[in-house]
Amino acid sequence: MPGYTYGEEGRGFVRLNAGCPRSKLEKGVAGLINAIRAVR
């Protein structure tokens, strides 16, 4: 969710919810890491 959803102070940030099974979290974090590496 975009950080600006929570006000101007949140602009430039992303909110992540880790309230899920560990396997799903690991898959999501791996995808996030790959996306960041691709942008760099």
C-alpha positions as CSV (number, residue, x, y, z in Angstrom):
1,M,0.0,0.0,0.0
2,P,1.4,3.4,-0.9
3,G,2.7,5.3,2.2
4,Y,0.8,8.5,1.2
5,T,-2.4,6.6,2.1
6,Y,-1.4,7.4,5.7
7,G,-0.8,11.1,5.2
8,E,1.9,13.4,3.8
9,E,4.5,12.0,6.2
10,G,4.2,8.6,4.6
11,R,5.0,9.8,1.1
12,G,7.9,7.9,-0.4
13,F,7.3,4.8,1.8
14,V,5.5,1.5,1.2
15,R,3.5,-0.3,3.9
16,L,3.8,-4.0,4.1
17,N,1.6,-6.4,6.2
18,A,3.6,-9.4,7.4
19,G,0.5,-11.0,8.9
20,C,0.5,-14.1,6.8
21,P,2.0,-17.6,6.7
22,R,5.8,-17.6,6.7
23,S,6.0,-19.3,3.3
24,K,3.9,-16.5,1.7
25,L,6.0,-13.9,3.4
26,E,9.3,-15.4,2.1
27,K,7.9,-15.6,-1.4
28,G,6.8,-12.0,-1.3
29,V,10.1,-10.7,0.2
30,A,12.0,-12.6,-2.5
31,G,9.9,-11.0,-5.2
32,L,10.5,-7.6,-3.6
33,I,14.2,-8.1,-3.5
34,N,14.2,-9.2,-7.2
35,A,12.2,-6.1,-8.2
36,I,14.5,-3.7,-6.3
37,R,17.6,-5.4,-7.9
38,A,16.0,-5.0,-11.4
39,V,15.4,-1.3,-10.9
40,R,18.9,-0.6,-9.6
